[in-house]
Amino acid sequence: MDVVLVTGSAGLIGSEAVEFFASRGFKPIGIDNDMRQTFFGAEASTRWNAARLKEIIPGYDHRSADVRDRDALERVFAEYGKGIKLVIHTAAQPSHDWAAREPLTDFAINANGTLNLLEMTRRYCPEAVFIFTSTNKVYGDAPNRLPLEERETRWDLDEQHPFYDGIDETMSVDQSQHSLFGASKLAADILVQEYGRYFGLKTGCFRGGCLTGPRHSGTVLHGFLSYLMKCCMTGTPYTVLGYKGKQVRDNIHSFDLIQAFYHFYRDPRPGEVYNMGGGRANSCSILEGIRLCEEISGRALRWDYKEAPRAGDHVWYISGLKKFSAHYPQWEQMFNIRETLSQIWELNQDRWKQGDPTHDDRP
C-alpha cells in the first residue's frame, strides 16, 4: 500500500489531507505533537482532531513527533522507506506575533524543520512527491505598494490593473518587510524549490492565502474566518487591527486545497511554486467577513477597532490562480466563501458550546 506522510496532521490542512488520501487507498502516517496548543493556548489544541482521525480511519498511524527532532523523523522514514509516495508538509509556527516573541523557535520549526523533512525524503524515498504549504507572506509587504483605492467596505485595485484578479508569482520577494514568520517561511520555501532543482526531488510550494474550513481550530492570532465565526457563537469580542477593517483576503476551503495537491501529486513539476487561495470570487474584507458571519449565525458580533495594524501585514491580498489553473485545468473549487462559513458554523457549534478544545461529539 502506498504511504502518504503528513506533518501537522491534526491541523486544518493536515487532517483534510489524511482523510482525502486515505479515501483513495493510501496508508496515512501523521506527524503532529499539538504545538498549536503551545502557540495559542488550550482553545487552539488540535488533540480533538487527532483523536477523531484515529477513530474514523482504520490503520491511521499517528506519531507525536516534532519536525525539529531529526532522530524521531528518521525512525518514521526508515520504517516506511520507499513505500512513502507522498510527503505533505503542513506543520508550522503560523503567527507573526508569536514569531516576534520567539524568533529562534519560529525559525527552527519553519525552516530547519522543513530542511529535516527534505533530507529524510532525499535519503529514504527520493521518488516521493514533496508538497509544502508555504504562505503569501513570502512576498512581505510588497503587496501594500499596489495602487489601492478605498471602497465602501474594502480596499481594492482598479479593474484594469494586471493583479486585479489576483497577485501572481512574478511579485518580488525582495525589498519588503516580511515579519519574522514570513522570513522563516521564505527560507523554507526556497529550500523546497532548491531540493527540486538541485537534487531533482518532486517538490512543489503552494503559497497559501487564507486557508480555512470546518476543522480549523481558529484562535485570535491565526484562523481568520474560523475565529470570526467562533466569536459570533461564543460572544467573544473581536478586535480589528488597522486599515479601517477594509483589509482584504481570499479564502480557500481546505478540501479544495487538497484537491490541488492531488493534481500536483499525479503530475508533479519539480521546484514549482504556485500562489494558491480562493481567488477574487472568494475574497472578503474583515468588515465583509463580519457581515457574512452575522448573516449565517443570526448573531451580532461584538468588535472593536485598534488603529495600528500588525507589522508587515497585507492591506490587500488576493491569490492569482492563473498559473496553477493553466498547469492543472481540471482543478476547480467546490466551495464558495458563504458555503465554507456555513460549514464552519454548522459543524463547530457543539464543540464551541462545550468550551472544551478536546471535546468533539460530531459523527
C-alpha positions in Angstrom: 0.0 0.0 0.0 1.3 3.5 -0.9 2.1 5.7 2.1 1.3 9.4 2.5 3.2 11.1 5.3 1.5 14.2 6.6 3.1 16.7 9.1 0.7 18.8 11.1 -1.8 16.0 10.6 -4.2 17.2 13.2 -4.4 20.7 11.9 -6.8 22.0 9.3 -4.9 21.1 6.1 -3.1 18.1 7.5 -6.3 16.4 8.7 -8.0 17.2 5.4 -5.1 15.6 3.6 -5.2 12.5 5.9 -8.9 11.9 5.2 -8.6 12.6 1.4 -5.7 10.3 0.7 -7.0 7.6 3.0 -10.2 7.6 1.0 -8.1 7.0 -2.1 -6.3 3.9 -0.8 -3.2 5.4 0.8 -1.9 4.4 4.2 -1.7 7.8 6.1 1.1 8.5 8.6 0.5 11.5 10.7 3.2 13.6 12.5 1.7 16.1 15.0 2.7 17.0 18.6 -0.1 19.6 19.1 2.3 22.5 19.1 -0.7 24.7 18.2 -1.7 24.5 21.8 1.8 25.7 22.8 1.5 28.6 20.4 -2.1 29.7 21.1 -3.3 28.1 24.3 -5.8 25.3 25.1 -8.6 26.7 22.9 -6.4 26.1 19.8 -5.4 22.5 20.7 -5.8 20.0 17.8 -5.9 17.0 20.1 -9.6 16.5 19.4 -8.9 16.3 15.7 -6.1 13.8 16.2 -8.5 11.6 18.2 -11.1 11.9 15.5 -8.8 10.7 12.8 -7.7 7.7 14.8 -11.4 6.8 15.3 -12.6 7.1 11.7 -9.5 6.0 9.7 -8.6 2.3 10.0 -4.8 1.8 10.2 -4.0 5.5 10.7 -0.5 5.7 12.2 -0.2 8.8 14.3 3.2 9.9 15.7 3.5 12.6 18.3 6.9 13.8 16.9 8.4 17.2 16.4 9.7 18.2 12.9 12.8 19.6 14.7 13.7 16.2 16.0 15.7 14.5 13.3 16.0 11.2 15.1 12.3 10.9 15.5 11.7 11.7 11.8 14.4 9.3 10.8 12.7 6.5 12.6 9.5 7.1 10.7 11.2 7.4 7.3 13.4 4.4 7.9 10.4 2.3 8.8 8.4 3.1 5.7 11.2 3.9 3.2 10.4 3.9 -0.4 6.8 3.0 0.4 6.3 6.7 1.1 5.0 8.1 -2.2 3.9 11.5 -1.0 5.0 13.9 1.8 2.7 16.8 2.6 4.4 19.2 5.0 1.9 21.5 6.7 3.4 21.7 10.2 4.5 25.2 11.1 4.6 28.1 13.5 2.0 30.2 11.8 1.8 33.5 13.7 3.5 36.9 13.1 3.2 37.9 16.7 4.5 34.6 18.1 7.5 34.6 15.8 8.5 38.1 17.0 8.4 36.9 20.6 10.4 33.7 19.9 12.3 34.0 16.7 14.7 31.2 17.3 11.9 28.7 17.9 10.0 30.0 14.9 12.9 29.6 12.5 13.8 26.2 13.9 10.3 24.9 13.3 9.6 26.6 9.9 13.0 26.5 8.2 15.0 23.8 10.0 12.0 21.5 10.3 11.4 21.8 6.6 15.1 21.0 5.9 14.9 17.9 8.1 12.0 16.6 6.1 13.6 17.3 2.7 16.7 15.5 3.8 14.7 12.5 5.0 12.8 12.4 1.8 16.1 12.6 -0.3 17.6 9.7 1.8 14.7 7.3 2.2 12.1 8.0 -0.5 13.7 10.2 -3.3 10.9 9.3 -5.8 8.2 10.6 -3.5 6.3 13.9 -4.2 7.0 16.6 -1.6 4.4 19.3 -1.2 5.0 22.3 1.1 2.3 24.6 2.4 4.1 27.9 2.0 2.5 31.3 2.5 1.7 34.6 0.7 3.9 36.2 3.4 6.9 35.3 1.4 6.2 38.5 -0.5 6.4 40.5 2.6 4.5 43.8 2.5 5.2 44.3 -1.2 1.5 44.0 -2.0 1.0 47.1 0.1 2.8 49.1 -2.7 -0.1 48.4 -5.1 -2.2 51.4 -6.0 -5.1 50.5 -3.8 -8.3 52.5 -3.8 -10.7 52.8 -0.8 -14.2 51.4 -1.4 -17.1 51.4 1.0 -16.3 48.1 2.6 -12.8 47.2 1.2 -9.6 48.3 -0.3 -9.3 47.3 -3.9 -7.5 47.6 -7.2 -8.7 49.2 -10.4 -10.2 46.6 -12.7 -7.6 47.4 -15.3 -4.7 46.6 -13.0 -2.9 43.3 -14.0 -3.2 42.0 -10.5 -7.0 42.8 -10.2 -7.9 39.1 -10.4 -5.0 38.2 -8.0 -1.3 38.6 -7.4 0.8 36.1 -9.4 4.1 34.5 -8.8 6.1 37.3 -10.6 5.8 39.5 -7.5 9.2 40.0 -6.0 10.1 38.6 -2.6 12.9 41.2 -2.1 13.0 44.7 -0.6 10.0 44.3 1.7 9.2 43.7 5.3 8.2 40.1 5.8 7.7 39.7 9.6 9.9 37.1 11.1 7.3 34.5 10.4 7.4 35.4 6.7 11.2 35.3 6.7 11.3 31.7 8.2 8.7 30.5 5.7 10.5 32.1 2.8 13.7 30.3 3.9 11.7 27.0 3.8 10.1 27.9 0.5 13.5 28.5 -1.1 14.8 25.2 0.3 11.9 23.3 -1.1 12.4 24.8 -4.5 16.2 24.1 -4.4 15.7 20.5 -3.5 13.6 20.2 -6.6 16.1 22.0 -8.9 19.4 20.8 -7.4 18.6 17.3 -6.3 15.7 16.6 -8.7 13.1 15.9 -5.9 9.5 16.2 -7.0 8.9 19.3 -4.8 6.1 21.9 -5.0 5.4 25.1 -3.0 1.9 26.3 -2.5 1.9 29.9 -1.3 -1.4 30.0 0.5 -3.7 32.9 1.2 -6.3 32.3 3.9 -6.8 28.5 4.2 -10.0 27.7 6.0 -12.6 25.1 6.7 -14.7 23.5 9.4 -11.8 21.6 11.1 -9.8 24.8 11.8 -9.0 25.4 15.5 -9.2 29.1 15.0 -7.8 31.5 17.6 -7.1 35.2 18.0 -3.7 35.1 16.2 -4.5 32.6 13.5 -7.5 31.3 11.6 -9.4 34.4 10.4 -12.8 33.1 9.3 -13.0 30.3 11.9 -12.2 32.7 14.7 -14.7 35.3 13.4 -17.4 32.7 13.5 -16.3 31.3 16.8 -16.6 34.9 18.2 -20.2 35.1 16.9 -21.1 31.8 18.5 -19.5 32.4 21.9 -20.0 36.2 22.2 -16.2 36.8 22.4 -15.3 40.3 21.4 -13.2 40.6 18.2 -10.5 43.2 17.6 -9.9 44.6 14.2 -6.3 45.8 13.7 -5.9 48.7 11.3 -6.8 49.6 7.8 -10.3 50.5 8.8 -11.3 46.9 8.8 -11.2 47.0 5.0 -8.2 44.8 4.5 -8.9 42.0 2.0 -8.0 38.3 2.0 -9.0 35.5 -0.4 -10.2 32.3 1.3 -9.9 28.7 0.1 -11.7 25.7 1.6 -9.2 23.0 2.9 -10.8 20.4 0.6 -10.2 22.5 -2.5 -6.6 23.0 -1.5 -6.1 19.2 -1.0 -7.7 18.7 -4.4 -5.0 21.0 -5.8 -2.3 18.9 -4.0 -3.8 15.7 -5.6 -3.5 17.2 -9.1 0.2 18.1 -8.4 0.9 14.6 -7.0 -0.4 13.0 -10.1 1.7 15.2 -12.4 4.4 16.9 -10.4 6.5 19.8 -11.7 9.7 19.7 -9.6 10.7 23.0 -7.9 7.5 24.8 -9.0 5.7 27.5 -6.9 2.0 28.4 -7.0 0.0 31.2 -5.4 -3.0 29.4 -4.0 -6.2 30.7 -2.5 -9.8 31.3 -3.1 -9.2 34.0 -5.8 -11.3 37.1 -6.2 -14.6 35.3 -6.1 -13.9 34.1 -2.6 -12.3 37.2 -1.1 -13.6 39.4 1.6 -12.6 42.3 3.8 -12.8 41.9 7.6 -15.9 44.1 7.5 -17.5 41.9 4.9 -16.5 38.8 6.8 -18.1 40.1 9.9 -21.3 40.8 8.0 -21.3 37.2 6.5 -20.8 35.6 9.9 -23.7 37.6 11.4 -26.0 36.7 8.5 -25.2 33.0 8.7 -25.2 32.7 12.5 -28.1 35.1 13.1 -26.0 36.7 15.9 -24.4 40.1 16.2 -20.6 40.1 16.6 -19.1 42.4 19.2 -16.0 44.0 17.9 -13.7 47.0 18.5 -11.0 48.7 16.5 -7.3 49.5 17.0 -5.7 51.9 14.6 -2.2 50.2 14.5 -2.0 47.2 12.1 0.3 44.3 12.6 3.8 44.9 11.3 4.2 43.7 7.7 0.6 42.8 7.4 -1.2 43.0 4.0 -3.8 45.6 3.2 -5.0 43.6 0.2 -4.1 40.1 -0.9 -5.9 38.0 -3.5 -4.2 35.0 -4.9 -3.7 34.8 -8.7 -4.7 31.3 -9.8 -3.9 31.5 -13.5 -0.6 29.6 -13.4 -2.0 26.7 -11.4 -5.2 26.6 -13.4 -3.1 26.6 -16.7 -1.0 23.7 -15.4 -3.9 21.7 -14.0 -7.0 22.8 -15.9 -9.2 20.0 -14.4 -8.9 21.5 -10.9 -11.8 23.7 -9.7 -13.1 25.0 -6.4 -16.1 23.3 -5.0 -16.9 25.7 -2.1 -17.5 29.4 -2.1 -16.9 31.6 0.9 -20.6 31.5 2.1 -20.7 27.7 1.9 -17.4 27.5 3.8 -18.6 29.8 6.5 -21.9 27.9 6.8 -19.9 24.6 7.3 -17.8 26.3 10.0 -20.9 27.4 11.8 -22.8 24.1 11.4 -20.0 21.7 12.3 -18.5 23.5 15.3 -21.4 24.6 17.5 -21.3 21.7 19.8 -17.6 21.9 20.4 -17.7 25.7 20.9 -20.7 25.5 23.3 -18.8 23.0 25.4 -15.9 25.4 25.6 -13.5 22.4 25.7 -11.0 22.2 22.9 -10.6 18.5 23.3 -14.3 17.8 23.1 -15.8 16.7 19.8 -19.0 14.7 19.7 -19.7 15.1 16.0 -20.4 12.0 13.9 
